[in-house]
Amino acid sequence: MRYTIDRMTMADIPRVIEIEKLAYPTPWPPSAYRKELQENRHAHYILARDTRVSGASVPQPADHPEPQSRRPFPLSLLPVRPLPTPGPDAASIVGFAGLWLMIDEAHVTTIAVHPDYRGRGLGELMLCSLVGISYEIGARHVTLEVRVSNAIAQNLYRKYGFSIAGSRRRYYSDNHEDAYIMTTHDIYTDDYRQRYAELRANLYTRLSTTENASPSAGQPSARSDI
Ligand SMILES: CC(C)(COP(=O)(O)OP(=O)(O)OC[C@H]1O[C@@H](n2cnc3c(N)ncnc32)[C@H](O)[C@@H]1OP(=O)(O)O)[C@@H](O)C(=O)NCCC(=O)NCCS
């Protein structure tokens, strides 16, 4: 398959930050990702890669403006340090996502696809992978916050069985927009397992048979469990 899922490492942070700035009006600083990867044993971060792209970095398109403020991060006052050197395949990173395990709940902290790669099933590939990780780590529910105006992301989450469970007033610091809290029911129910299996099968068929397919397309190559 053209697109694969990997675990995020420190060498991936510079490229992740490039995409973060393109995806969010208030991006996390690099130190937040560094801390997540090095110190948070409840955190799980993944990447989507385009295996047709290689090289250490790609120029940031001029028409994607740099945001000025930061997305709130729960761990504040993180030290500022230089970014790690990008890995040799940094340019192949086209999206990233992560979650925290909080008791029996998987809390999605971020999910973003490079603007040039949206609408191809990659956000879904990463959400599907996060649900797969949620099963692996024993979470019973998957939950997240999403801007009330972010209909695209809400559609993606609804597809995977999330529904609105509440809201947080003025949650986002840039414009004081409210957040919806969206959550799945118990992912171990037969209904959810079946829904997840069908969605996953359809997604892999889509990613393997559209223009995304490579001659050897078949099962996902990087993680057999997604
Ligand atoms: C949200 C985001 C990750 C979706 O990624 P994507 O790769 O474009 O989405 P996909 O192509 O995998 O689409 C998956 C589903 O999302 C929804 N969706 C995607 N694009 C959509 C659009 N333009 N309009 C409406 N719904 C859309 C659909 O439900 C779609 O399922 P379908 O293909 O069966 O219709 C991406 O838009 C993004 O990075 N946004 C900026 C960051 C962000 O808002 N993250 C969410 C924070 S809570």
The ligand as an ORCA input file, in Angstrom:
! r2SCAN-3c Opt
* xyz 0 1
  C      -9.739     16.265     10.044
  C      -8.673     15.699      9.096
  C      -7.625     14.952      9.924
  C      -9.359     14.718      8.126
  O      -8.337     14.111      7.357
  P      -8.564     13.667      5.828
  O      -7.430     12.805      5.461
  O      -8.812     14.843      4.975
  O      -9.918     12.834      5.929
  P     -10.277     11.520      5.103
  O     -10.002     11.724      3.670
  O      -9.662     10.357      5.775
  O     -11.867     11.466      5.310
  C     -12.432     10.723      6.368
  C     -13.825     11.233      6.657
  O     -13.770     12.594      7.095
  C     -14.897     13.297      6.599
  N     -14.464     14.292      5.622
  C     -13.235     14.387      5.053
  N     -13.184     15.463      4.234
  C     -14.411     16.029      4.289
  C     -14.987     17.185      3.668
  N     -14.293     17.949      2.817
  N     -16.275     17.501      3.975
  C     -16.983     16.753      4.841
  N     -16.494     15.645      5.468
  C     -15.222     15.295      5.189
  C     -15.769     12.267      5.919
  O     -16.611     11.694      6.894
  C     -14.728     11.251      5.475
  O     -15.285      9.979      5.273
  P     -15.744      9.560      3.758
  O     -14.466      9.483      2.965
  O     -16.386      8.231      3.947
  O     -16.663     10.640      3.283
  C      -8.023     16.833      8.255
  O      -9.039     17.588      7.664
  C      -7.104     17.757      9.032
  O      -5.914     17.493      9.188
  N      -7.656     18.897      9.523
  C      -6.855     19.875     10.271
  C      -6.557     19.397     11.668
  C      -7.835     19.085     12.422
  O      -8.832     19.793     12.348
  N      -7.781     17.970     13.183
  C      -8.885     17.536     14.004
  C      -8.726     18.109     15.364
  S     -10.074     17.603     16.440
*
